[in-house]
Amino acid sequence: MIESPFLLYSDGAGNIFEDTSLYAVGRAGWDAYPVPVEDWIPLPEGGNLYELPGRRGIGIDVKTGEMRLCEKGWAVAAFIPPAHTGLFLAAYETAPDAPTLPLFCYTAAAWYNDTFYVTAVRIEQDIRQECAGYDQDKVNAGTRQLLEAYPHNRLVKHLMDNCCQTYQCPAARNFALGRWECPVPASPACNANCLGCISFQPEEETIVSTQDRLTFKPSPEEIVEFTVPHLMNAPYPIVSFGQGCEGEPLLMWPTIRDSIIEMRKHTPKGSININTNGSNPAAVKALCEAGLDSIRVSTNSAQKHIYTPYYRPNNYQFEDIIESLKVVRSFGGWASINYFVFPGMTDTVEEYEALRKLIKETDLTMIQWRNFNIDPDWYLAQIGVTEPGECLGIKQMMELIREEFPNVKFGYFNPPIERIKGNYALDFAH
C-alpha cells in the first residue's frame, strides 16, 4: 500500500516535477477531495500526462493538512488508456483567462516512489487496444495489403489513410492487423450537436475537433466487400457501425440494413454491432430484423435534463434512446450504454437512481464505463450545473450497481459473439 502521493506541476516548457510539500487530491464536480490511498494505481502503459495551462493544482499541505494551491507551475492531469475508468478528475483552480482544454480526459495524477500514479480502476481485461499490442511495421504492412486488395473501396481508403495512419485509431489499426473489432463508419451527417463532438465543431467554438468526419456515403457493396472477409477470418470478429470519425449511423440505416443482410448471406460468423445515439427506435428494429447482434448507445447521463443540453438533439428526444435499448433486448440482442463517466456528476445520488431505473426499464445487458473527454469546467458551465448534489463516489456507485444488478456486465469494449453467447469472463482478446 502506498502512502499519499505528491502533487505534480509543469514548468510550462514540457517538464513535470513533484511538489513534496503537497499531497495530491482529486476533483469531483466542482470540488476538490482527499483521495483514498487505495484509489491510486500506477499510470498504466499507454497513459499520458498533460500540462493544464492557466490552472494551478490544488493539494493538501504536508505540514498543516490544509488545502492550498501550488504556485510553482501549471497543474498536471493524466490521460488514462482504454480499459481503465477514472475515479477522480485532476483538481485545480482555473484563471479567468485560461484557454479551454481540448477533448481529452483529465484524470487526477500524482508521484510517489519514482512512479506516476492515477486515480483509476481497470474495468476490462480485454487487451484489444493496449499500446504494447501494436507493431507499427505490421500495421503499415496490413495497411498496404488492404489498400492493394480493395483499390476502389473508398471506405477502406478512409479507414487506412485517415483513421489508421493519420489518427492512429486503435480500431482501424486492429482492422489493419486483421483482428477483433473492425470499424465501419457509414454516415457523414448527424442529428445531434454534442458539445464534445470529436469529429465536428462549429468554427466559432473555443474547442477544436480532434479528427475530420467522413465526407461521403458508402454503399452496401463497399461495406460488405471488406467486412465479410473480416468476419470469416479475424479472431473474435466484430463489425462495428458508428465510429468517432462519422456522424450518426442510424441516419444511414437502409444502407446498414442492406449490408447486414448481405453479410449474413455469406457468413454466420462474428458479431454485428452498432454504436449510436439511439435516436431512431424504428430503424433499430429494422436492423435487428436484418441480423444486428448488439447496440451501444452513448449517453452522458441517465437523466433527461442532463442528457439534452449536452447532446442538443435534432428531431429526437431522450425517451427514444431508452426505446432503442428496449427494442434490441426484445430481439434477444446485447444492449450496452457507452456511459461517459464524470466524477461528481455520474455518481450523484440522483444519477444513481436514474441509472437504476434505466437498467430496470431496458433490461440493460452492459455498462461501458468510459472516460469523458471534455474540459470539466467548460462542460459543467455549458450544461448549467452549479451544484451537482450529494455524491457516492464512482467506485461506490459501481459496487452498488453490481450488487443490485449482478447480471449487468461491466466493461469498456463491445463484446464479440463468443462473449455474448459463451463465457463473458473468458472469451475476449488476450
C-alpha positions in Angstrom: 0.0 0.0 0.0 1.4 3.4 -1.0 1.2 6.5 1.2 -0.5 9.6 -0.2 1.4 10.6 -3.3 2.7 14.1 -4.1 1.2 16.7 -6.4 2.6 17.2 -9.9 3.2 20.5 -11.6 4.6 21.6 -15.0 7.0 24.4 -15.7 5.3 25.4 -19.0 8.2 24.0 -21.1 7.2 20.3 -21.1 8.9 19.4 -17.8 7.0 17.9 -14.9 8.0 18.0 -11.3 6.7 16.8 -8.0 5.9 19.2 -5.1 6.8 17.3 -2.0 5.2 20.0 0.2 1.7 19.0 -1.2 -0.2 15.7 -1.2 -2.2 15.2 -4.4 -6.0 15.4 -4.2 -8.8 14.7 -6.7 -11.8 16.5 -8.0 -15.5 15.5 -8.3 -17.9 18.0 -9.7 -16.6 21.5 -8.8 -14.9 20.5 -5.6 -11.5 19.0 -4.5 -11.4 16.0 -2.2 -8.7 13.9 -0.5 -8.3 10.6 -2.4 -8.3 7.2 -0.5 -4.8 5.8 -1.0 -6.2 2.5 -2.4 -7.7 4.5 -5.3 -4.2 5.4 -6.7 -2.8 2.9 -9.2 0.5 3.2 -11.2 -0.1 5.1 -14.5 -0.9 2.3 -17.0 1.1 1.8 -20.1 -0.3 4.0 -22.9 -1.3 6.8 -20.4 0.0 10.3 -20.9 0.5 13.4 -18.7 -0.8 16.8 -19.7 0.1 20.3 -18.6 -3.1 22.3 -17.9 -2.2 25.9 -18.9 -3.8 28.7 -16.8 -4.6 26.3 -14.0 -2.9 25.9 -10.5 -3.0 22.5 -8.9 -4.7 22.0 -5.6 -3.1 19.8 -2.9 -3.0 19.2 0.9 -0.2 20.9 2.7 2.1 18.1 4.1 2.6 20.1 7.4 -0.7 21.9 8.1 -3.2 19.4 6.4 -4.9 22.4 4.8 -5.7 22.5 1.1 -3.9 25.2 -0.9 -2.7 26.0 -4.4 0.7 25.0 -5.9 2.1 28.3 -7.2 5.3 26.7 -8.7 3.8 25.9 -12.1 0.7 24.7 -14.0 -1.5 21.8 -12.9 -1.0 18.4 -14.4 -3.6 15.7 -15.4 -3.4 12.2 -16.9 -5.0 10.6 -19.9 -5.6 7.0 -19.0 -5.7 4.4 -21.7 -8.8 2.3 -22.7 -10.0 -0.4 -20.4 -9.4 1.9 -17.4 -12.0 4.2 -15.8 -11.0 7.3 -13.9 -12.3 7.8 -10.3 -11.3 11.5 -9.8 -10.6 14.4 -12.1 -7.4 16.5 -11.7 -8.0 19.2 -9.0 -7.0 22.8 -9.9 -8.2 26.4 -9.9 -8.7 28.0 -13.3 -7.6 31.5 -14.0 -10.2 33.7 -15.8 -8.0 33.9 -19.0 -7.2 30.2 -19.1 -7.8 28.5 -22.5 -10.5 25.9 -22.9 -8.9 22.4 -22.7 -9.1 20.1 -25.7 -11.2 17.0 -25.9 -9.3 14.5 -23.7 -10.0 13.1 -20.3 -8.3 14.8 -17.3 -7.7 12.2 -14.5 -6.0 13.1 -11.3 -2.3 12.3 -11.4 0.5 12.2 -8.8 4.0 11.0 -8.0 5.3 8.5 -5.3 8.4 6.5 -5.0 9.7 7.0 -8.6 6.3 6.2 -10.1 3.5 8.2 -11.6 0.1 7.4 -10.1 -3.5 8.0 -11.3 -7.0 7.6 -9.7 -8.5 4.7 -11.7 -9.7 1.1 -11.9 -9.1 -1.4 -14.6 -12.7 -2.1 -15.7 -12.0 -4.5 -18.5 -9.5 -7.4 -19.1 -9.7 -7.3 -22.9 -6.4 -6.1 -24.4 -7.7 -5.1 -27.8 -6.4 -1.5 -27.5 -3.2 -2.0 -25.4 -0.4 0.1 -26.8 2.0 -2.8 -26.4 -0.1 -4.8 -28.9 0.6 -2.6 -31.9 3.7 -3.1 -34.0 3.8 -0.2 -36.4 5.7 -2.2 -39.1 2.9 -4.8 -39.1 0.2 -2.1 -39.1 1.9 -0.5 -42.1 2.2 -3.8 -43.9 -1.5 -4.5 -43.2 -2.5 -1.1 -44.4 -0.6 -1.7 -47.7 -2.2 -5.1 -48.1 -5.8 -3.8 -47.6 -5.3 -0.8 -50.0 -4.0 -3.2 -52.6 -6.8 -5.8 -52.0 -9.5 -3.1 -52.2 -8.2 -0.5 -54.6 -11.6 1.1 -55.4 -13.1 0.9 -52.0 -13.5 4.5 -50.6 -14.2 3.2 -47.1 -11.1 1.1 -46.9 -9.1 4.1 -48.1 -10.7 6.3 -45.4 -10.1 3.8 -42.7 -6.4 3.2 -43.7 -5.3 6.7 -44.7 -7.2 8.8 -42.2 -8.2 6.6 -39.2 -5.3 4.2 -39.1 -2.3 6.2 -40.3 -3.2 9.8 -39.5 -5.2 9.4 -36.3 -3.7 6.1 -35.0 -7.3 4.9 -34.3 -6.9 1.7 -32.3 -9.9 0.0 -34.0 -8.6 0.9 -37.5 -5.2 -0.4 -36.6 -6.7 -3.6 -35.4 -8.5 -3.9 -38.8 -5.1 -3.4 -40.5 -3.8 -6.3 -38.3 -6.8 -8.5 -39.2 -8.2 -8.9 -35.7 -11.1 -8.3 -33.3 -13.3 -5.2 -33.8 -13.5 -3.7 -37.3 -14.8 -0.1 -37.6 -17.3 0.7 -40.3 -18.2 4.4 -40.5 -21.3 4.9 -42.6 -22.7 8.4 -42.1 -21.3 11.9 -42.9 -24.2 13.6 -41.1 -25.5 13.7 -37.6 -28.8 14.5 -35.8 -27.2 15.7 -32.6 -24.9 18.7 -31.9 -22.9 17.2 -29.0 -20.8 19.8 -27.1 -17.9 17.4 -27.1 -18.2 16.1 -30.6 -14.7 14.8 -31.7 -15.4 15.0 -35.5 -17.2 18.3 -35.9 -17.1 21.6 -34.0 -18.5 25.0 -35.2 -15.8 27.5 -36.3 -16.9 29.9 -33.6 -16.3 27.3 -30.8 -13.3 27.5 -28.4 -12.5 23.8 -28.8 -11.3 22.0 -31.9 -12.5 18.6 -33.1 -9.7 16.0 -32.8 -10.4 14.5 -36.3 -12.2 15.1 -39.5 -15.5 13.5 -40.3 -16.3 11.0 -43.1 -17.2 13.0 -46.2 -19.2 10.5 -48.3 -21.9 7.9 -48.0 -20.5 4.4 -48.5 -22.6 1.9 -50.4 -23.6 -1.5 -49.1 -21.3 -3.1 -51.6 -18.3 -1.2 -50.3 -19.2 -2.2 -46.7 -19.7 -5.9 -47.5 -16.6 -6.2 -49.6 -14.2 -5.9 -46.6 -16.4 -6.8 -43.7 -17.2 -10.4 -44.8 -13.6 -11.5 -45.0 -13.0 -9.9 -41.6 -15.9 -11.8 -40.0 -14.7 -15.0 -41.6 -11.0 -14.8 -40.8 -10.4 -12.5 -37.7 -10.2 -13.8 -34.2 -13.2 -12.7 -32.0 -14.5 -10.8 -35.0 -16.9 -7.8 -34.7 -18.1 -5.5 -37.4 -19.0 -2.1 -35.8 -21.0 0.6 -37.4 -20.8 4.1 -35.7 -17.3 5.5 -35.1 -15.7 8.7 -33.9 -14.9 9.8 -37.5 -18.6 9.9 -38.6 -22.0 11.3 -37.8 -24.9 9.2 -36.6 -25.1 5.8 -38.3 -28.9 5.4 -37.9 -29.3 8.2 -40.5 -27.9 5.6 -42.9 -30.0 2.7 -41.6 -31.2 1.4 -45.0 -27.6 1.1 -46.2 -26.6 -0.6 -42.9 -29.7 -2.9 -43.1 -28.8 -4.0 -46.7 -25.2 -4.5 -45.6 -26.2 -6.7 -42.7 -28.5 -8.8 -44.9 -25.7 -9.3 -47.5 -23.1 -10.1 -44.9 -25.3 -12.8 -43.4 -25.8 -14.4 -46.8 -22.0 -15.0 -46.8 -21.2 -15.9 -43.2 -22.9 -16.6 -39.9 -19.6 -15.8 -38.1 -18.8 -13.0 -35.7 -20.9 -10.2 -34.2 -22.5 -7.2 -36.0 -22.7 -4.1 -33.7 -23.8 -0.5 -33.9 -22.5 2.4 -31.8 -25.2 5.0 -31.9 -27.1 7.8 -30.1 -30.2 5.5 -30.3 -32.3 8.2 -31.8 -34.5 6.1 -34.1 -36.0 3.0 -32.5 -37.9 2.1 -35.7 -34.6 2.0 -37.6 -33.0 -0.1 -34.7 -35.9 -2.6 -35.1 -35.3 -2.9 -38.8 -31.6 -3.6 -38.2 -32.4 -6.2 -35.6 -34.7 -7.9 -38.1 -31.8 -7.9 -40.5 -29.5 -9.6 -38.0 -27.9 -6.9 -35.8 -26.4 -8.6 -32.7 -25.6 -5.7 -30.4 -26.1 -2.0 -29.8 -24.1 0.5 -27.8 -26.0 3.7 -27.0 -23.9 6.7 -25.9 -25.1 8.9 -23.1 -23.5 11.4 -20.6 -26.4 10.7 -18.2 -29.4 8.6 -17.4 -31.3 11.9 -16.7 -33.0 13.7 -19.5 -32.3 17.2 -18.1 -28.5 16.5 -18.2 -28.6 14.5 -21.4 -30.4 17.1 -23.5 -28.1 20.2 -23.1 -25.1 18.1 -23.9 -26.4 16.2 -26.9 -28.6 19.0 -28.2 -30.7 16.5 -30.3 -32.5 17.3 -33.6 -35.8 15.6 -34.1 -35.4 13.0 -31.3 -35.5 13.0 -27.6 -34.1 11.2 -24.6 -37.0 8.7 -24.5 -36.0 7.4 -27.9 -32.7 6.2 -26.7 -34.4 4.2 -23.9 -36.8 2.7 -26.5 -33.9 1.7 -28.8 -32.3 -0.3 -26.0 -35.6 -2.0 -25.3 -36.0 -2.9 -28.9 -32.7 -4.7 -29.1 -33.4 -6.6 -25.9 -36.8 -7.6 -27.3 -34.9 -9.4 -30.1 -32.6 -11.1 -27.6 -29.7 -8.8 -28.6 -27.0 -7.3 -26.4 -27.7 -3.8 -25.3 -24.9 -1.6 -23.8 -24.7 2.0 -22.8 -21.5 3.9 -23.6 -21.6 5.8 -20.2 -19.5 8.9 -20.1 -18.0 8.9 -16.5 -17.6 12.3 -15.0 -16.8 12.1 -11.2 -19.1 14.4 -9.3 -21.9 14.0 -11.9 -22.1 10.3 -12.8 -22.0 9.4 -9.1 -24.6 11.7 -7.7 -27.5 10.1 -5.8 -29.9 11.4 -8.5 -27.9 9.9 -11.3 -27.6 6.6 -9.4 -31.3 6.4 -9.0 -31.9 7.3 -12.7 -29.3 4.6 -13.8 -31.1 2.0 -11.7 -34.4 3.0 -13.4 -32.8 2.8 -16.9 -31.4 -0.7 -16.2 -34.7 -2.0 -15.0 -36.7 -0.4 -17.8 -34.5 -1.5 -20.6 -33.2 -4.9 -19.2 -29.8 -3.5 -20.0 -27.0 -6.0 -20.6 -23.9 -4.0 -20.1 -22.4 -0.7 -18.9 -19.2 0.5 -20.7 -17.7 2.8 -18.1 -16.0 5.3 -20.5 -13.9 8.3 -19.5 -15.5 11.6 -20.6 -13.2 13.5 -22.9 -14.0 17.2 -22.1 -12.8 20.2 -20.2 -14.6 19.8 -16.8 -15.1 23.5 -16.1 -16.4 24.1 -19.7 -18.7 21.1 -19.6 -20.4 22.0 -16.3 -20.8 25.6 -17.3 -22.3 24.7 -20.7 -24.9 22.3 -19.3 -25.6 24.8 -16.5 -24.7 22.7 -13.4 -23.5 24.8 -10.4 -24.4 22.3 -7.6 -24.3 18.6 -8.8 -25.7 17.3 -5.4 -24.6 14.6 -3.0 -22.0 12.2 -4.4 -21.5 8.5 -3.7 -18.0 8.2 -5.4 -17.5 6.4 -8.7 -16.2 3.2 -7.1 -19.0 3.1 -4.6 -21.6 3.6 -7.3 -20.1 0.8 -9.3 -20.3 -1.5 -6.3 -23.9 -0.6 -5.6 -24.9 -1.3 -9.2 -23.0 -4.6 -9.3 -24.7 -5.7 -6.1 -28.2 -4.9 -7.2 -27.8 -6.0 -10.8 -25.3 -8.9 -10.8 -26.2 -9.8 -14.4 -25.3 -6.4 -15.8 -21.8 -6.7 -17.3 -19.2 -4.0 -16.7 -16.5 -3.3 -19.3 -15.1 -0.9 -21.9 -15.4 -2.6 -25.3 -18.2 -4.2 -27.4 -18.1 -7.9 -26.7 -17.6 -10.4 -29.5 -20.3 -13.0 -30.1 -18.2 -15.6 -28.3 -18.5 -13.5 -25.2 -22.2 -12.6 -25.8 -23.2 -16.3 -26.2 -20.4 -18.0 -24.4 -18.2 -17.2 -21.4 -18.2 -13.5 -20.8 -15.3 -13.9 -18.3 -13.0 -15.7 -20.8 -13.9 -15.0 -24.4 -12.0 -11.9 -25.3 -8.8 -10.6 -26.8 -5.9 -11.7 -24.6 
